[in-house]
Amino acid sequence: MNRRLILNEPESEIINLEVLDELSQDNYPQIDLTPGQWKSLITLILPRIQDRIIDRGLLTSSTESNKIFLDKIFSSLGWENIEFK
């Protein structure tokens, strides 16, 4: 019996992007920023970071990795034909 599974995959998207302030003291200069200045800096750079993530194809790579992962899981559960739409 050929068991067929069709998965409707959503488009990959960035749902959260965080910048932590836990940088090593060795590689970064000490810059005194107030909480308000830190927020302004992060607000300025987050869209640029997100654009670079998209430009470098990380979402596409993530989508492909997810397909491989899901294929392995469902194959191990006995599904013989797995399609992604």
N, C-alpha and C positions, 0 to 999 in steps of 0.2 A: 504494500500500500504506500503510495507516494503522498506524504503529508506536506501540504503547501501552506506556508505562512507568509502573508503580505503585511509589511509594516509601513505605515505612513509616517515618514520621518519629518519632524519640524525642521525649519531652517535653523542652523546654529546661530546663536546670538550671544552677545556679552550681556549677562544679567547683573553682574556686579564687578566692580573694579576697585580695589583698595590699594592705597599706598600707605605702608606702615613706616613709622619713624624709628625703626630698629636697625639703623645702619651701623656698621662697624666704625669705630672711632679712628681706625688706622687709615682708611682710604678716603675719608671725606672731611673737608674742612668744617670747623665749627662755625655755624652761622646762627646768630641769635635771631630767632623769629618769635613773634608773639603768636598766640593761637589764631588770631585774626589774619595775620600775615601768612601763616601756614595754610589756613583754609583758602586764602586767595591764590597762593601758589598751586595748591592741589587742584583748585577749580580751573586754573589756567592750563595745567599740563595733562589732566586726565583725558580730555578729548584728543590730544595729540598722541597719547599712549594708545588709546583705543584705535585711532586711525592706523598707527603702525602695526598693531595686532592684525587688523584686517588686511592691510597692504602686504604683509608678509605671509598671508595665507594660513594663519594659525587656526582660523575657524574652519577652513576647508580640511585641514589636517585633522582637526578634532572630529569632524563629521566622519571622515574615513576611518579613524581609529574606533569610533563608536560602532560603526557598521561591522568591523572585524570582531569587536567584543560581543555584540549582540548575536552575530552569526555563530560564534563559538558556543555561546550559552544555549541558544535554541537548537543548534545541531546536537549538542549533548543531551538535550531533552527529547530527541527523536524526530525533530522536524527535518525533513529531507530537502525541501526546496524553500529557501527563504529569499523573499524579494523585498526590496526597499523602494518605496515610491515617494 
